Amino acid sequence: MWNGKMKAVTFSYDDGVEQDKRLVALFNRYGMKATFNLNGSRHISNGPGYPWTFNGNITVARMPIEDLAGTYVGGHEIAMHAYTHADLDKLSDEVCKYEILADRARLTDFFGKVPVGLAYPCGRYSDRVVNVLRENGVKYARTVISSHSFDLQDDLLRFNPTCCDSDERLFELAEEFINTEATKPMLFYVWGHSYALDLEGRWERMERLCEYLSGRDDIYYCTNAEALL
């Protein structure tokens, strides 16, 4: 299935924030691969850009342009997250199309490679939005709906991940994934926001997950596009 393997692990992280630097280093240490979903308009030069506060005490800032190319190294994928992080379901078809095409163009300019996937901003979408994505060449799109499953899905433009990294069942699912003898393709797909890992104990939790999943000959460690396309 995947380089002759029946199991695959992939991660997906949104917004292109400063905490991604630490997360990329962690993934690279354990041989994990991830897709990072960025908003092309939210990165500025010579400054962190668009800071806000999460959970009352965690500072979140977009990564500046000059740091992007040097951060997402190690075989990771860059995908779209809409140009301005707009709720696509609240936009007209034309503005929705602009959010996709402008994001694609800006990310292509940043990284020299055309992105093919997208994570829905705010997790919101509709049949109409899906049609706009399809008509404009988006190959896959990730929701925020946990499937708690490892099954592949036919609808790549409404692809539900296995779970968020904050899911209380995260390690239960990881153990099930590792211990199940695969008789069909199995994909363990985890998503999240790296700034949320600044919550107490969450970085340690993520490192334990990566360590647990790493170094197995029967697993293909891959980006979202490598897993789905």
C-alpha positions, 0 to 999 in steps of 0.5 A, a space after each residue: 500500500 504505502 511503500 509496501 506497508 499496510 500502516 501509515 502515520 501522519 500529522 496535520 498542524 494549522 496556522 503557521 505559528 512560532 511553536 511550529 519550530 519546536 514541533 518540527 524539531 520534535 517530529 524530525 527527532 523521531 522520524 515523523 512527517 507532518 503537513 503544516 497548513 498556512 494562511 498566506 496573508 498572515 506572515 510578515 517580514 521583520 516581526 512575528 505578526 498577528 499575536 494573540 493570547 490562547 488560554 489566557 496566558 499563551 502568546 501565539 504569533 504567526 511565523 515571519 516570512 524569513 523563517 518559513 523556509 528554514 523551519 519546515 524542513 525534513 520532508 514535511 508538506 505545506 498545505 493551504 488554510 485559506 489566505 486570511 483564515 476566513 470561514 469559507 462557508 460564510 463567503 460567496 463562491 467567488 470570495 471563497 475561490 479567491 481565498 484558495 487561489 491567493 493562498 496557493 499563490 502566496 505559499 507557492 511563492 514562499 516555498 517554490 512548490 504548489 500546495 495540493 491540500 487544505 485544512 478547513 479554517 474553523 473546521 467549517 465547510 459545506 457541499 458548496 465549499 467542497 465544490 469550489 475546492 474541487 473546481 479549483 484543483 484542491 486534491 484533499 481537505 481535512 476536517 476537524 471531525 474525529 473518526 476514531 478510526 484508521 480506515 481510509 475514506 473515499 471522500 478526500 475533500 471531507 477527510 476526517 482525521 483519526 483524532 486531535 492531539 488533545 483527544 482523551 483517547 489518543 494513546 488508546 488509539 495509538 496502542 490499538 493502531 500499533 497492536 492490530 495486525 493489519 489486514 487492510 490499510 490503516 492510517 493513524 492521522 492526528 491533527 492539532 495546533 502547536 501553540 496548544 502544546 504549550 499547555 502544561 504537560 502537552 509537549 511531553 505528551 506529544 514526545 511520548 506519542 512520537 517515541 511510541 510510534 517511531 522506528 517501526 518497520 511496518 509503518 510508513 511515516 508520511 505527509 498528508 498528501 503522501 498518505 492520501 494521494 
